[in-house]
């Protein structure tokens, strides 16, 4: 069983709309989660981290964590074509240092 | 911010030669760094965890004698691909782990990656 799962998409959203990306995890001991954005041919770039239940907002991005349901989501408001990328959800297993990545969701924002 | 650099950004080498890739954390100390490999249109694959002053921990299936990792200081880890072959051609990415104030969680910051082409 995969430890972090994402819908691989592709997800297509019109410009200006809200893009919603979801991730579920299996390890109840996981305490922290991260969203990375990866443009084609580039390395991942950290967008958000979240550790507590609830919402965390940073500009157009909102991360949501629900530990009871074991899911993490990322909302992108006012989507722009420059948001088109693959979004990676990641969380460390409770007892390990290394990140476990989901398979990534490819997001396309259509002008 | 947390800046991680990699050098070189790309390298082309002949089959059988060795290639060294450097990963540096520029504005923080990283006791732990990670090395990943990514083939086109595929997910990141963790190769090894590099801890300062100790031997690296390799993931299952990664040949430690082929991919030599050295983490000699708190800001530098190196990956050497020995006797490279065309199948080693890939995008190699390092990350450095930065402790978060308050000890909630460490955060990984990625370098820009090194594209290796073996002829």
gemmi code that builds the backbone of each chain (N, CA, C; Angstrom):
import gemmi

chains = {
    "A": [
        ("UNK", (0.844, -1.201, 0.000), (0.000, 0.000, 0.000), (0.879, 1.250, 0.000)),
        ("UNK", (0.597, 2.157, -0.912), (1.363, 3.388, -0.967), (1.079, 4.203, 0.268)),
        ("UNK", (2.077, 4.936, 0.744), (1.905, 5.709, 1.958), (1.298, 7.062, 1.705)),
        ("UNK", (1.550, 7.636, 0.548), (0.988, 8.924, 0.155), (0.417, 8.773, -1.248)),
        ("UNK", (-0.839, 9.100, -1.400), (-1.477, 8.931, -2.707), (-2.084, 10.233, -3.192)),
        ("UNK", (-1.892, 10.469, -4.462), (-2.471, 11.630, -5.124), (-3.168, 11.175, -6.388)),
        ("UNK", (-4.161, 11.932, -6.802), (-4.750, 11.730, -8.105), (-3.764, 12.279, -9.126)),
        ("UNK", (-3.296, 11.403, -10.019), (-2.225, 11.826, -10.923), (-2.693, 12.782, -12.005)),
        ("UNK", (-4.027, 12.919, -12.135), (-4.557, 13.851, -13.122), (-4.431, 13.290, -14.529)),
        ("UNK", (-4.286, 14.139, -15.556), (-4.088, 15.581, -15.421), (-5.354, 16.318, -15.006)),
        ("UNK", (-5.159, 17.413, -14.325), (-6.243, 18.263, -13.872), (-6.181, 19.556, -14.678)),
        ("UNK", (-7.304, 19.893, -15.282), (-7.349, 21.078, -16.121), (-8.334, 22.065, -15.518)),
        ("UNK", (-7.886, 23.295, -15.326), (-8.701, 24.327, -14.664), (-8.626, 25.606, -15.483)),
        ("UNK", (-9.740, 26.304, -15.666), (-9.671, 27.572, -16.408), (-8.995, 28.653, -15.578)),
        ("UNK", (-8.349, 29.545, -16.269), (-7.678, 30.666, -15.620), (-8.661, 31.449, -14.759)),
        ("UNK", (-8.196, 31.778, -13.544), (-9.044, 32.541, -12.630), (-9.872, 31.684, -11.691)),
        ("UNK", (-9.974, 30.400, -11.976), (-10.770, 29.500, -11.134), (-9.912, 28.970, -9.979)),
        ("UNK", (-10.551, 28.186, -9.114), (-9.830, 27.558, -8.002), (-9.413, 26.155, -8.407)),
        ("UNK", (-8.142, 25.866, -8.224), (-7.637, 24.517, -8.458), (-7.538, 23.809, -7.119)),
        ("UNK", (-8.052, 22.593, -7.060), (-8.055, 21.826, -5.819), (-7.288, 20.537, -6.011)),
        ("UNK", (-6.253, 20.374, -5.221), (-5.392, 19.195, -5.311), (-5.494, 18.418, -4.006)),
        ("UNK", (-5.622, 17.112, -4.105), (-5.850, 16.304, -2.918), (-4.815, 15.205, -2.753)),
        ("UNK", (-4.657, 14.813, -1.498), (-3.646, 13.827, -1.154), (-4.135, 13.072, 0.077)),
        ("UNK", (-3.984, 11.764, 0.089), (-4.295, 10.974, 1.277), (-3.049, 10.236, 1.728)),
        ("UNK", (-3.008, 9.921, 3.011), (-1.835, 9.236, 3.541), (-2.269, 8.127, 4.477)),
        ("UNK", (-1.397, 7.157, 4.637), (-1.779, 5.968, 5.387), (-1.203, 5.929, 6.809)),
        ("UNK", (-0.116, 6.650, 7.041), (0.549, 6.586, 8.336), (-0.050, 7.618, 9.294)),
        ("UNK", (-0.825, 7.154, 10.263), (-1.467, 8.068, 11.204), (-0.461, 8.834, 12.056)),
        ("UNK", (0.756, 8.315, 12.113), (1.783, 8.987, 12.897), (2.418, 10.168, 12.202)),
        ("UNK", (2.156, 10.355, 10.926), (2.745, 11.471, 10.190), (2.282, 12.789, 10.780)),
        ("UNK", (3.242, 13.667, 11.006), (2.938, 14.912, 11.695), (2.991, 16.130, 10.779)),
        ("UNK", (3.738, 16.027, 9.699), (3.971, 17.208, 8.871), (3.860, 16.854, 7.398)),
        ("UNK", (3.359, 17.813, 6.639), (3.120, 17.580, 5.222), (3.576, 18.782, 4.419)),
        ("UNK", (3.954, 18.492, 3.204), (4.540, 19.516, 2.360), (3.945, 19.426, 0.966)),
        ("UNK", (3.765, 20.587, 0.364), (3.398, 20.649, -1.045), (4.550, 21.275, -1.814)),
        ("UNK", (4.961, 20.571, -2.860), (6.004, 21.065, -3.743), (5.419, 21.238, -5.141)),
        ("UNK", (5.960, 22.194, -5.848), (5.593, 22.417, -7.246), (6.812, 22.094, -8.101)),
        ("UNK", (6.590, 21.366, -9.178), (7.701, 21.028, -10.064), (7.311, 21.360, -11.497)),
        ("UNK", (8.026, 22.323, -12.052), (7.852, 22.623, -13.462), (8.617, 21.597, -14.274)),
        ("UNK", (8.174, 21.392, -15.497), (8.802, 20.409, -16.366), (10.292, 20.709, -16.546)),
        ("UNK", (11.107, 19.729, -16.275), (12.553, 19.889, -16.442), (13.253, 20.594, -15.297)),
        ("UNK", (12.508, 20.924, -14.260), (13.086, 21.634, -13.104), (12.957, 20.778, -11.854)),
        ("UNK", (13.612, 21.218, -10.784), (13.533, 20.494, -9.524), (12.330, 20.987, -8.711)),
        ("UNK", (11.900, 20.225, -7.718), (10.750, 20.643, -6.901), (11.049, 21.900, -6.084)),
        ("UNK", (10.011, 22.676, -5.906), (10.103, 23.934, -5.158), (9.038, 23.899, -4.066)),
        ("UNK", (9.435, 24.167, -2.843), (8.494, 24.140, -1.723), (7.476, 25.268, -1.841)),
        ("UNK", (6.197, 24.906, -1.728), (5.133, 25.910, -1.731), (4.603, 26.126, -0.328)),
        ("UNK", (4.231, 25.033, 0.325), (3.573, 25.138, 1.629), (3.977, 23.968, 2.498)),
        ("UNK", (3.969, 24.206, 3.786), (4.086, 23.131, 4.749), (2.933, 23.286, 5.731)),
        ("UNK", (2.472, 22.193, 6.277), (1.368, 22.261, 7.228), (1.537, 21.168, 8.266)),
        ("UNK", (1.311, 21.509, 9.526), (1.527, 20.577, 10.615), (0.298, 20.387, 11.491)),
        ("UNK", (-0.588, 21.373, 11.479), (-1.748, 21.333, 12.372), (-3.026, 21.142, 11.576)),
        ("UNK", (-4.009, 20.549, 12.206), (-5.313, 20.418, 11.576), (-5.852, 21.787, 11.213)),
        ("UNK", (-6.545, 21.832, 10.074), (-7.154, 23.095, 9.677), (-6.513, 23.651, 8.429)),
        ("UNK", (-6.668, 24.937, 8.255), (-6.200, 25.613, 7.056), (-4.982, 26.474, 7.343)),
        ("UNK", (-4.145, 26.581, 6.321), (-3.010, 27.498, 6.378), (-2.958, 28.227, 5.054)),
        ("UNK", (-2.977, 29.538, 5.115), (-3.043, 30.332, 3.894), (-1.740, 31.075, 3.667)),
        ("UNK", (-1.342, 31.139, 2.386), (-0.163, 31.911, 1.996), (-0.417, 32.450, 0.601)),
        ("UNK", (-0.829, 33.706, 0.557), (-1.147, 34.304, -0.737), (-2.328, 33.615, -1.388)),
        ("UNK", (-2.133, 33.145, -2.605), (-3.213, 32.468, -3.323), (-3.334, 30.991, -2.950)),
        ("UNK", (-2.447, 30.517, -2.125), (-2.419, 29.107, -1.767), (-2.985, 28.869, -0.364)),
        ("UNK", (-3.788, 27.819, -0.248), (-4.280, 27.388, 1.054), (-4.075, 25.886, 1.176)),
        ("UNK", (-3.377, 25.490, 2.207), (-3.210, 24.074, 2.500), (-4.195, 23.695, 3.594)),
        ("UNK", (-4.754, 22.511, 3.475), (-5.711, 22.020, 4.470), (-5.256, 20.646, 4.941)),
        ("UNK", (-5.322, 20.436, 6.239), (-4.937, 19.146, 6.807), (-6.063, 18.630, 7.684)),
        ("UNK", (-6.435, 17.395, 7.465), (-7.445, 16.734, 8.287), (-6.847, 15.412, 8.744)),
        ("UNK", (-6.344, 15.391, 9.961), (-5.643, 14.204, 10.454), (-6.609, 13.057, 10.732)),
        ("UNK", (-7.833, 13.370, 11.106), (-8.799, 12.302, 11.376), (-9.123, 11.531, 10.104)),
        ("UNK", (-9.240, 12.244, 9.001), (-9.553, 11.616, 7.718), (-8.305, 11.300, 6.916)),
        ("UNK", (-7.161, 11.719, 7.406), (-5.872, 11.441, 6.777), (-5.808, 11.984, 5.354)),
        ("UNK", (-6.172, 13.231, 5.201), (-5.985, 13.835, 3.899), (-5.439, 15.246, 4.034)),
        ("UNK", (-4.768, 15.628, 2.965), (-4.163, 16.956, 2.847), (-4.587, 17.505, 1.490)),
        ("UNK", (-4.894, 18.769, 1.447), (-5.262, 19.352, 0.156), (-4.564, 20.698, -0.036)),
        ("UNK", (-4.508, 21.086, -1.272), (-3.944, 22.388, -1.632), (-4.929, 23.083, -2.570)),
        ("UNK", (-5.332, 24.275, -2.191), (-6.203, 25.079, -3.041), (-5.402, 26.229, -3.620)),
        ("UNK", (-5.569, 26.448, -4.908), (-4.928, 27.574, -5.565), (-6.037, 28.475, -6.081)),
        ("UNK", (-6.130, 29.661, -5.508), (-7.160, 30.610, -5.938), (-6.660, 31.441, -7.094)),
        ("UNK", (-7.607, 31.949, -7.891), (-7.252, 32.811, -9.016), (-6.113, 32.184, -9.829)),
        ("UNK", (-6.344, 30.973, -10.278), (-5.308, 30.213, -10.979), (-4.769, 30.978, -12.185)),
        ("UNK", (-3.459, 30.898, -12.344), (-2.778, 31.554, -13.447), (-2.097, 30.505, -14.333)),
        ("UNK", (-1.901, 30.814, -15.603), (-1.180, 29.861, -16.464), (0.176, 29.455, -15.890)),
        ("UNK", (0.805, 30.357, -15.145), (2.106, 30.047, -14.549), (1.997, 29.017, -13.421)),
        ("UNK", (0.781, 28.707, -12.994), (0.596, 27.663, -11.987), (0.613, 26.265, -12.608)),
        ("UNK", (0.627, 26.205, -13.917), (0.661, 24.907, -14.603), (1.975, 24.195, -14.280)),
        ("UNK", (1.864, 23.059, -13.630), (3.034, 22.318, -13.164), (2.539, 21.007, -12.568)),
        ("UNK", (3.469, 20.206, -12.111), (3.124, 19.013, -11.340), (3.266, 19.353, -9.860)),
        ("UNK", (2.257, 19.016, -9.087), (2.251, 19.317, -7.660), (2.444, 18.020, -6.877)),
        ("UNK", (3.427, 18.044, -6.006), (3.794, 16.867, -5.228), (3.410, 17.052, -3.771)),
        ("UNK", (2.697, 16.089, -3.250), (2.370, 16.057, -1.826), (3.394, 15.148, -1.156)),
        ("UNK", (3.860, 15.538, 0.007), (4.870, 14.716, 0.687), (4.694, 14.789, 2.191)),
        ("UNK", (5.010, 13.665, 2.823), (4.972, 13.628, 4.269), (5.984, 12.627, 4.775)),
        ("UNK", (6.604, 12.908, 5.877), (7.529, 11.930, 6.422), (6.800, 10.880, 7.238)),
        ("UNK", (7.196, 9.648, 7.127), (6.703, 8.643, 8.058), (7.100, 9.043, 9.469)),
        ("UNK", (6.370, 8.593, 10.432), (6.541, 9.062, 11.810), (7.964, 8.882, 12.311)),
        ("UNK", (8.583, 7.784, 11.924), (9.865, 7.464, 12.523), (11.044, 7.629, 11.573)),
        ("UNK", (10.839, 8.296, 10.447), (11.927, 8.393, 9.474), (12.161, 9.837, 9.078)),
        ("UNK", (13.355, 10.111, 8.573), (13.676, 11.443, 8.128), (13.169, 11.712, 6.718)),
        ("UNK", (13.198, 10.670, 5.890), (12.991, 10.902, 4.475), (11.531, 11.193, 4.168)),
        ("UNK", (11.332, 11.982, 3.122), (9.998, 12.304, 2.665), (9.444, 11.156, 1.825)),
        ("UNK", (8.147, 10.953, 1.943), (7.458, 10.032, 1.056), (6.577, 10.879, 0.159)),
        ("UNK", (6.804, 10.782, -1.140), (6.082, 11.606, -2.096), (4.912, 10.850, -2.692)),
        ("UNK", (3.849, 11.582, -2.955), (2.818, 11.053, -3.819), (3.336, 11.054, -5.245)),
        ("UNK", (2.558, 10.492, -6.152), (3.026, 10.384, -7.533), (2.911, 11.706, -8.290)),
        ("UNK", (2.292, 12.712, -7.650), (2.187, 14.026, -8.267), (0.921, 14.174, -9.087)),
        ("UNK", (0.389, 15.395, -9.083), (-0.776, 15.722, -9.906), (-0.360, 16.774, -10.913)),
        ("UNK", (-0.577, 16.466, -12.185), (-0.232, 17.434, -13.232), (-1.401, 18.387, -13.419)),
        ("UNK", (-1.141, 19.660, -13.200), (-2.163, 20.699, -13.284), (-1.904, 21.571, -14.496)),
        ("UNK", (-2.949, 21.797, -15.273), (-2.865, 22.719, -16.404), (-3.911, 23.797, -16.222)),
        ("UNK", (-3.478, 25.053, -16.298), (-4.383, 26.190, -16.221), (-4.591, 26.713, -17.633)),
        ("UNK", (-5.804, 26.692, -18.076), (-6.120, 27.093, -19.448), (-6.490, 28.567, -19.520)),
        ("UNK", (-5.784, 29.321, -20.355), (-6.088, 30.759, -20.475), (-7.500, 30.996, -21.029)),
    ],
    "B": [
        ("UNK", (15.407, 32.991, 3.094), (15.031, 31.743, 2.456), (16.068, 30.674, 2.682)),
        ("UNK", (15.816, 29.525, 2.122), (16.745, 28.406, 2.214), (17.218, 28.070, 0.803)),
        ("UNK", (18.495, 28.281, 0.565), (19.026, 28.118, -0.789), (19.953, 26.913, -0.858)),
        ("UNK", (19.693, 26.086, -1.831), (20.537, 24.919, -2.071), (21.050, 24.996, -3.503)),
        ("UNK", (22.339, 24.847, -3.649), (22.909, 24.906, -4.999), (23.451, 23.544, -5.404)),
        ("UNK", (23.565, 23.332, -6.681), (24.162, 22.118, -7.232), (25.105, 22.509, -8.340)),
        ("UNK", (26.165, 21.721, -8.429), (27.123, 21.979, -9.496), (27.713, 20.671, -9.994)),
        ("UNK", (27.772, 20.435, -11.281), (27.346, 21.326, -12.352), (25.844, 21.216, -12.590)),
        ("UNK", (25.301, 22.099, -13.383), (23.875, 22.021, -13.692), (23.636, 20.988, -14.796)),
        ("UNK", (24.628, 20.770, -15.621), (24.533, 19.701, -16.607), (25.939, 19.193, -16.918)),
        ("UNK", (26.020, 17.949, -17.298), (27.311, 17.365, -17.641), (27.099, 16.262, -18.667)),
        ("UNK", (28.003, 16.232, -19.624), (28.032, 15.176, -20.631), (29.366, 14.464, -20.494)),
        ("UNK", (29.324, 13.153, -20.400), (30.575, 12.425, -20.229), (30.559, 11.158, -21.076)),
        ("UNK", (31.732, 10.579, -21.230), (31.853, 9.336, -21.993), (31.589, 8.148, -21.077)),
        ("UNK", (31.113, 7.093, -21.658), (30.856, 5.875, -20.914), (32.137, 5.380, -20.241)),
        ("UNK", (32.033, 4.995, -18.974), (33.188, 4.491, -18.244), (33.881, 5.516, -17.373)),
        ("UNK", (33.554, 6.760, -17.557), (34.161, 7.801, -16.726), (33.329, 8.037, -15.474)),
        ("UNK", (33.917, 8.775, -14.535), (33.218, 9.099, -13.287), (32.843, 10.570, -13.268)),
        ("UNK", (31.743, 10.856, -12.645), (31.240, 12.229, -12.585), (30.906, 12.572, -11.140)),
        ("UNK", (31.369, 13.732, -10.695), (31.067, 14.176, -9.331), (30.096, 15.334, -9.370)),
        ("UNK", (29.066, 15.263, -8.550), (28.061, 16.327, -8.433), (28.102, 16.860, -7.011)),
        ("UNK", (28.148, 18.175, -6.876), (28.189, 18.797, -5.557), (26.842, 19.416, -5.198)),
        ("UNK", (26.508, 19.308, -3.941), (25.282, 19.896, -3.421), (25.653, 20.722, -2.194)),
        ("UNK", (25.288, 21.989, -2.208), (25.625, 22.874, -1.104), (24.400, 23.578, -0.547)),
        ("UNK", (24.306, 23.628, 0.773), (23.302, 24.478, 1.405), (23.995, 25.813, 1.676)),
        ("UNK", (23.467, 26.888, 1.113), (24.183, 28.161, 1.109), (23.918, 29.021, 2.334)),
        ("UNK", (22.757, 28.888, 2.924), (22.446, 29.801, 4.034), (21.950, 29.071, 5.276)),
        ("UNK", (22.202, 27.766, 5.346), (21.888, 27.033, 6.562), (22.757, 25.783, 6.612)),
        ("UNK", (22.859, 25.225, 7.788), (23.621, 23.995, 7.945), (22.687, 22.800, 7.860)),
        ("UNK", (23.108, 21.812, 7.139), (22.268, 20.643, 6.901), (22.997, 19.382, 7.341)),
        ("UNK", (22.554, 18.817, 8.449), (23.169, 17.558, 8.864), (22.723, 16.417, 7.975)),
        ("UNK", (21.590, 16.606, 7.305), (21.070, 15.559, 6.429), (20.769, 16.127, 5.056)),
        ("UNK", (21.257, 15.431, 4.064), (20.950, 15.756, 2.678), (20.473, 14.488, 1.993)),
        ("UNK", (19.774, 14.671, 0.911), (19.215, 13.535, 0.189), (19.571, 13.643, -1.286)),
        ("UNK", (19.733, 12.499, -1.905), (19.972, 12.452, -3.347), (18.841, 11.694, -4.023)),
        ("UNK", (18.307, 12.330, -5.074), (17.217, 11.754, -5.850), (17.646, 11.624, -7.308)),
        ("UNK", (16.910, 10.776, -7.998), (17.093, 10.662, -9.447), (15.702, 10.697, -10.062)),
        ("UNK", (15.611, 11.322, -11.215), (14.321, 11.402, -11.889), (14.505, 11.201, -13.380)),
        ("UNK", (13.838, 10.189, -13.902), (13.832, 9.955, -15.340), (12.664, 10.732, -15.943)),
        ("UNK", (12.742, 11.019, -17.251), (11.691, 11.830, -17.885), (10.294, 11.281, -17.630)),
        ("UNK", (9.416, 12.180, -17.241), (8.002, 11.882, -17.000), (7.776, 10.843, -15.902)),
        ("UNK", (8.766, 10.677, -15.047), (8.601, 9.758, -13.927), (8.717, 10.507, -12.608)),
        ("UNK", (8.375, 9.814, -11.530), (8.427, 10.429, -10.204), (9.860, 10.502, -9.697)),
        ("UNK", (10.039, 11.339, -8.692), (11.318, 11.379, -7.986), (11.591, 10.029, -7.354)),
        ("UNK", (12.831, 9.603, -7.435), (13.206, 8.363, -6.778), (14.343, 8.660, -5.804)),
        ("UNK", (14.111, 8.407, -4.539), (15.160, 8.622, -3.545), (16.251, 7.583, -3.727)),
        ("UNK", (17.481, 8.060, -3.807), (18.612, 7.146, -3.944), (19.247, 6.861, -2.592)),
        ("UNK", (19.477, 7.928, -1.838), (20.197, 7.743, -0.581), (20.008, 8.940, 0.337)),
        ("UNK", (20.208, 8.675, 1.616), (20.208, 9.706, 2.640), (21.630, 9.910, 3.102)),
        ("UNK", (22.064, 11.145, 3.078), (23.445, 11.474, 3.398), (23.493, 12.221, 4.728)),
        ("UNK", (24.182, 11.653, 5.701), (24.312, 12.285, 7.009), (25.745, 12.749, 7.229)),
        ("UNK", (25.875, 13.972, 7.670), (27.199, 14.552, 7.875), (28.025, 13.708, 8.831)),
        ("UNK", (29.199, 13.342, 8.382), (30.131, 12.624, 9.229), (29.902, 11.132, 9.342)),
        ("UNK", (28.923, 10.618, 8.607), (28.694, 9.168, 8.668), (28.387, 8.632, 7.281)),
        ("UNK", (28.295, 7.325, 7.208), (28.036, 6.710, 5.905), (26.605, 6.986, 5.454)),
        ("UNK", (26.454, 7.063, 4.152), (25.124, 7.286, 3.598), (24.270, 6.030, 3.729)),
        ("UNK", (22.980, 6.235, 3.777), (22.027, 5.129, 3.786), (21.387, 5.048, 2.419)),
        ("UNK", (21.582, 3.941, 1.736), (21.099, 3.780, 0.377), (19.742, 3.089, 0.356)),
        ("UNK", (18.926, 3.486, -0.589), (17.639, 2.822, -0.773), (17.868, 1.466, -1.452)),
        ("UNK", (16.903, 0.627, -1.270), (16.995, -0.716, -1.846), (17.130, -0.626, -3.359)),
        ("UNK", (18.075, -1.372, -3.888), (18.284, -1.403, -5.328), (19.284, -0.387, -5.839)),
        ("UNK", (19.758, 0.496, -5.002), (20.752, 1.485, -5.417), (22.138, 0.964, -5.045)),
        ("UNK", (23.020, 0.893, -6.028), (24.355, 0.328, -5.805), (25.261, 1.344, -5.117)),
        ("UNK", (25.628, 1.065, -3.904), (26.435, 2.023, -3.146), (27.847, 2.164, -3.704)),
        ("UNK", (28.349, 1.123, -4.357), (29.691, 1.217, -4.933), (29.693, 1.994, -6.238)),
        ("UNK", (28.548, 2.146, -6.818), (28.452, 2.899, -8.068), (28.138, 4.369, -7.799)),
        ("UNK", (27.329, 4.604, -6.804), (26.932, 5.964, -6.459), (27.536, 6.300, -5.086)),
        ("UNK", (28.705, 6.908, -5.151), (29.435, 7.210, -3.918), (28.988, 8.553, -3.361)),
        ("UNK", (28.643, 8.549, -2.097), (28.175, 9.778, -1.456), (29.093, 10.124, -0.298)),
        ("UNK", (29.462, 11.400, -0.272), (30.292, 11.910, 0.809), (29.672, 13.179, 1.366)),
        ("UNK", (29.539, 13.239, 2.680), (28.934, 14.416, 3.316), (29.920, 14.911, 4.362)),
        ("UNK", (30.942, 15.583, 3.878), (32.084, 15.906, 4.715), (31.875, 17.117, 5.610)),
        ("UNK", (30.918, 17.958, 5.274), (30.672, 19.139, 6.104), (29.174, 19.386, 6.200)),
        ("UNK", (28.809, 20.333, 7.024), (27.386, 20.614, 7.234), (26.752, 21.370, 6.073)),
        ("UNK", (27.557, 21.724, 5.078), (27.004, 22.454, 3.940), (27.311, 21.809, 2.595)),
        ("UNK", (27.960, 20.656, 2.597), (28.357, 20.060, 1.335), (28.189, 18.550, 1.341)),
        ("UNK", (27.496, 18.060, 0.322), (27.428, 16.626, 0.055), (27.766, 16.424, -1.406)),
        ("UNK", (28.469, 15.353, -1.697), (28.811, 15.061, -3.091), (28.326, 13.679, -3.468)),
        ("UNK", (27.931, 13.565, -4.720), (27.537, 12.287, -5.309), (28.467, 12.030, -6.477)),
        ("UNK", (29.144, 10.906, -6.448), (30.005, 10.527, -7.560), (29.413, 9.312, -8.244)),
        ("UNK", (29.134, 9.467, -9.523), (28.665, 8.348, -10.326), (29.903, 7.713, -10.948)),
        ("UNK", (30.232, 6.519, -10.513), (31.458, 5.875, -10.985), (31.166, 4.998, -12.199)),
        ("UNK", (32.125, 4.962, -13.100), (31.999, 4.156, -14.319), (30.595, 4.327, -14.924)),
        ("UNK", (30.327, 5.548, -15.271), (28.980, 5.869, -15.767), (28.692, 5.180, -17.095)),
        ("UNK", (27.444, 4.801, -17.274), (26.990, 4.182, -18.516), (25.748, 4.910, -19.001)),
        ("UNK", (25.378, 4.741, -20.240), (24.231, 5.480, -20.774), (22.958, 5.335, -19.929)),
        ("UNK", (22.771, 4.190, -19.311), (21.556, 4.014, -18.489), (21.572, 4.841, -17.212)),
        ("UNK", (22.736, 5.429, -16.896), (22.818, 6.333, -15.740), (22.405, 7.751, -16.108)),
        ("UNK", (22.182, 7.987, -17.374), (21.744, 9.322, -17.797), (20.405, 9.639, -17.138)),
        ("UNK", (20.359, 10.747, -16.454), (19.160, 11.089, -15.706), (19.297, 12.498, -15.137)),
        ("UNK", (18.283, 12.923, -14.429), (18.277, 14.205, -13.727), (18.505, 13.893, -12.248)),
        ("UNK", (19.636, 14.340, -11.724), (19.993, 14.068, -10.339), (19.730, 15.316, -9.508)),
        ("UNK", (18.972, 15.135, -8.453), (18.559, 16.273, -7.628), (18.915, 16.001, -6.175)),
        ("UNK", (19.513, 16.989, -5.534), (19.783, 16.842, -4.102), (18.802, 17.696, -3.320)),
        ("UNK", (18.644, 17.385, -2.081), (17.888, 18.254, -1.182), (18.621, 18.320, 0.151)),
        ("UNK", (18.432, 19.415, 0.837), (19.044, 19.602, 2.150), (17.933, 19.828, 3.160)),
        ("UNK", (18.104, 19.223, 4.306), (17.071, 19.287, 5.334), (17.395, 20.393, 6.319)),
        ("UNK", (16.453, 21.307, 6.457), (16.646, 22.431, 7.369), (15.741, 22.265, 8.575)),
        ("UNK", (16.298, 22.251, 9.768), (15.457, 22.141, 10.956), (14.552, 23.351, 11.087)),
        ("UNK", (13.293, 23.095, 11.449), (12.355, 24.186, 11.629), (12.415, 24.661, 13.061)),
        ("UNK", (12.423, 25.956, 13.261), (12.431, 26.530, 14.608), (11.228, 26.008, 15.378)),
        ("UNK", (11.467, 25.598, 16.607), (10.375, 25.042, 17.391), (10.310, 23.537, 17.283)),
        ("UNK", (11.107, 22.973, 16.393), (11.232, 21.524, 16.301), (10.008, 20.793, 15.807)),
        ("UNK", (9.131, 21.474, 15.086), (7.931, 20.786, 14.608), (8.284, 19.786, 13.532)),
        ("UNK", (9.038, 20.246, 12.568), (9.402, 19.331, 11.493), (10.553, 19.927, 10.715)),
        ("UNK", (11.386, 19.067, 10.193), (12.434, 19.515, 9.297), (11.859, 19.651, 7.892)),
        ("UNK", (12.397, 20.564, 7.153), (11.889, 20.836, 5.808), (12.989, 20.598, 4.798)),
        ("UNK", (12.643, 19.928, 3.719), (13.612, 19.685, 2.659), (13.504, 20.759, 1.585)),
        ("UNK", (14.674, 21.284, 1.240), (14.781, 22.246, 0.144), (15.643, 21.620, -0.940)),
        ("UNK", (15.166, 21.742, -2.173), (15.834, 21.070, -3.277), (16.809, 21.982, -4.000)),
        ("UNK", (17.877, 21.362, -4.467), (18.773, 22.047, -5.378), (18.157, 22.078, -6.769)),
        ("UNK", (18.782, 22.793, -7.691), (18.223, 22.943, -9.035), (18.392, 21.704, -9.922)),
        ("UNK", (19.180, 20.755, -9.475), (19.343, 19.526, -10.244), (20.533, 19.555, -11.184)),
        ("UNK", (20.996, 18.369, -11.514), (22.093, 18.183, -12.470), (21.643, 17.182, -13.521)),
        ("UNK", (21.703, 17.622, -14.761), (21.302, 16.718, -15.851), (22.548, 16.016, -16.365)),
        ("UNK", (22.582, 14.707, -16.207), (23.724, 13.904, -16.638), (23.386, 13.143, -17.915)),
        ("UNK", (24.238, 13.301, -18.905), (24.117, 12.538, -20.135), (25.396, 11.753, -20.337)),
        ("UNK", (25.263, 10.444, -20.437), (26.424, 9.581, -20.646), (26.365, 9.054, -22.075)),
        ("UNK", (27.426, 9.333, -22.823), (27.440, 8.934, -24.234), (27.985, 7.523, -24.422)),
    ],
}
model = gemmi.Model(1)
for chain_id, residues in chains.items():
    chain = gemmi.Chain(chain_id)
    for i, (resn, *xyz) in enumerate(residues, 1):
        res = gemmi.Residue()
        res.name, res.seqid = resn, gemmi.SeqId(i, " ")
        for name, pos in zip(("N", "CA", "C"), xyz):
            atom = gemmi.Atom()
            atom.name, atom.element = name, gemmi.Element(name[0])
            atom.pos, atom.b_iso = gemmi.Position(*pos), 0.0
            res.add_atom(atom)
        chain.add_residue(res)
    model.add_chain(chain)
structure = gemmi.Structure()
structure.add_model(model)
structure.setup_entities()
